[in-house]
Amino acid sequence: MTAERERDTRSQFAEETTDDEILTAIHKSEFPAVTARWVADTLGIERPSAHRRLEELHEKGEVERGKLRPRVVIWWTPEE
């Protein structure tokens, strides 16, 4: 039997990776911009979760994004 992940008040799975962990990973990257796949692989989370979290950080102004091709999106932290 596997352990059930915690759910939040909307019955969604609770986040196990914080915004700060995502932002720190991007800052420490050897690349000027990263993909959701890179974030997912680096932090050990699913790619759709990484993409959703990056979208949320983008809405908060914490990260910028750009499209290289229709299915290739890159993410970076804005210069301060």
HELIX and SHEET records of a PDB file:
HELIX    1   1 ASP A   19  LYS A   28  1                                  10    
HELIX    2   2 ALA A   36  LEU A   43  1                                   8    
HELIX    3   3 ARG A   47  GLU A   59  1                                  13    
SHEET    1   A 2 GLU A  64  ARG A  69  0                                        
SHEET    2   A 2 VAL A  72  TRP A  76 -1                                        
END                                                                             
